[in-house]
Amino acid sequence: MVYLKDEGVFDVPVEKIWRFLNDDTADHTHRSVRFTKVLEKSGNQTIVEMEAKSPDGKSTFKQTAKLTFNPPKGFDMGFLSGPLIGTKHTHTYTPMGNRTKVEVAGEFKVQGLDDQATKKAALALLEEFFNEDNAALKKYK
């Protein structure tokens, strides 16, 4: 298991991020992960099933994750099944006027990968998600 902390700045205010996250019609598409089904929704917690590409991009796998939303501060995500089981991370949002700082911190685990490979794969995925989300947020009304 590898502890990681990463950060970035979205070019939109935090209020827009929360509207986007709560809008089921918004484009939440990611190249490497596709949410396939909401398995359970209760209060601020949602358990989802997803299909993801392996770090080498050669295969896909299914997994489930629990998201706990804590607006306006952020959300927690923990993996319940699949190759990332045991991974837990928190996304924290800090308003900066018309921009929002996001910090992601947590413990990452990828079955079959050593710590160095896990760190490389996790940081690459976080960067990919950030770039995709930032682009989607800019288009979101």
C-alpha positions as CSV (number, residue, x, y, z in Angstrom):
1,M,0.0,0.0,0.0
2,V,1.3,3.4,-1.0
3,Y,0.3,6.7,0.6
4,L,-0.1,9.5,-2.0
5,K,-1.0,13.1,-1.9
6,D,-1.6,15.1,-5.1
7,E,-3.2,18.5,-5.9
8,G,-4.4,20.6,-8.7
9,V,-6.6,23.7,-9.4
10,F,-9.9,23.5,-11.3
11,D,-10.7,26.6,-13.3
12,V,-14.2,26.8,-11.9
13,P,-15.7,27.7,-8.5
14,V,-16.5,25.0,-6.0
15,E,-20.3,25.5,-6.4
16,K,-20.0,24.5,-10.1
17,I,-18.1,21.3,-9.1
18,W,-20.9,20.3,-6.7
19,R,-23.6,20.9,-9.3
20,F,-21.6,18.8,-11.8
21,L,-21.1,16.0,-9.3
22,N,-24.8,15.9,-8.5
23,D,-26.0,16.1,-12.1
24,D,-26.7,12.6,-13.5
25,T,-27.0,14.1,-16.9
26,A,-23.5,15.7,-16.9
27,D,-20.6,14.2,-18.8
28,H,-18.7,12.2,-16.2
29,T,-16.8,10.2,-18.9
30,H,-13.3,9.1,-18.3
31,R,-11.1,7.2,-20.7
32,S,-10.0,4.6,-18.2
33,V,-13.1,4.1,-16.0
34,R,-16.7,3.8,-16.9
35,F,-19.4,3.8,-14.2
36,T,-21.8,1.0,-15.1
37,K,-24.3,0.8,-12.3
38,V,-25.4,2.4,-9.1
39,L,-25.8,-0.5,-6.7
40,E,-27.0,1.4,-3.7
41,K,-27.7,5.0,-2.7
42,S,-28.4,6.1,0.8
43,G,-28.0,9.6,2.2
44,N,-24.6,10.9,1.3
45,Q,-23.3,7.5,0.3
46,T,-23.4,5.8,-3.1
47,I,-22.0,2.4,-4.0
48,V,-21.2,2.0,-7.7
49,E,-20.0,-0.7,-10.0
50,M,-17.5,0.3,-12.6
51,E,-15.4,-1.1,-15.4
52,A,-11.8,0.0,-15.6
53,K,-8.8,-0.5,-17.9
54,S,-5.7,-2.1,-16.3
55,P,-2.7,0.2,-15.9
56,D,-1.1,-1.4,-19.0
57,G,-4.3,-0.7,-21.0
58,K,-4.4,-4.3,-22.3
59,S,-7.4,-5.5,-20.3
60,T,-10.5,-4.4,-18.3
61,F,-11.8,-5.4,-14.9
62,K,-14.9,-4.8,-12.8
63,Q,-14.8,-3.3,-9.3
64,T,-17.1,-1.6,-6.8
65,A,-16.5,1.5,-4.8
66,K,-18.2,3.5,-2.1
67,L,-18.4,7.2,-2.4
68,T,-19.2,9.4,0.6
69,F,-20.1,13.0,-0.4
70,N,-19.3,15.7,2.2
71,P,-20.3,19.0,0.5
72,P,-18.9,21.5,0.2
73,K,-15.6,20.1,1.6
74,G,-15.1,17.0,-0.6
75,F,-15.7,13.3,-0.8
76,D,-14.2,10.0,0.2
77,M,-13.8,7.0,-2.1
78,G,-13.0,3.4,-1.0
79,F,-12.8,0.3,-3.2
80,L,-14.8,-2.7,-2.0
81,S,-13.9,-5.2,-4.7
82,G,-11.6,-5.7,-7.6
83,P,-7.9,-5.1,-8.1
84,L,-8.0,-1.8,-6.1
85,I,-9.7,-3.3,-3.0
86,G,-8.4,-1.6,0.1
87,T,-7.6,1.7,-1.7
88,K,-9.1,4.7,0.1
89,H,-8.7,8.3,-0.8
90,T,-10.2,11.7,0.1
91,H,-10.8,14.6,-2.3
92,T,-10.8,18.0,-0.5
93,Y,-12.0,21.2,-2.2
94,T,-10.7,24.6,-1.2
95,P,-12.5,27.6,-2.8
96,M,-10.3,30.2,-4.5
97,G,-12.8,32.6,-5.9
98,N,-13.5,31.5,-9.5
99,R,-11.1,28.5,-9.1
100,T,-11.0,25.5,-6.7
101,K,-8.0,23.7,-5.3
102,V,-8.5,20.0,-5.1
103,E,-6.3,17.8,-2.9
104,V,-6.4,14.0,-3.2
105,A,-4.8,12.0,-0.3
106,G,-5.0,8.4,0.6
107,E,-3.7,4.9,0.5
108,F,-3.5,3.2,-2.9
109,K,-3.2,-0.5,-3.5
110,V,-3.2,-2.3,-6.8
111,Q,-3.1,-6.1,-6.7
112,G,-0.1,-7.4,-8.7
113,L,1.9,-4.2,-8.6
114,D,4.7,-3.3,-6.3
115,D,4.8,0.0,-4.5
116,Q,6.7,1.9,-7.2
117,A,4.4,0.7,-10.0
118,T,1.4,1.4,-7.8
119,K,2.6,5.0,-7.2
120,K,3.2,5.5,-10.9
121,A,-0.2,4.1,-12.0
122,A,-2.1,6.0,-9.3
123,L,-0.5,9.3,-10.1
124,A,-1.0,8.8,-13.8
125,L,-4.7,8.0,-13.3
126,L,-5.2,11.0,-10.9
127,E,-3.7,13.3,-13.6
128,E,-5.9,11.8,-16.3
129,F,-9.0,12.2,-14.2
130,F,-8.1,15.8,-13.2
131,N,-7.5,16.8,-16.9
132,E,-10.7,15.1,-18.0
133,D,-12.8,16.6,-15.2
134,N,-11.3,20.1,-15.7
135,A,-12.2,20.0,-19.4
136,A,-15.7,18.7,-18.6
137,L,-16.3,21.3,-16.0
138,K,-15.3,24.1,-18.3
139,K,-18.0,23.0,-20.8
140,Y,-20.6,22.4,-18.1
141,K,-23.3,25.0,-17.7
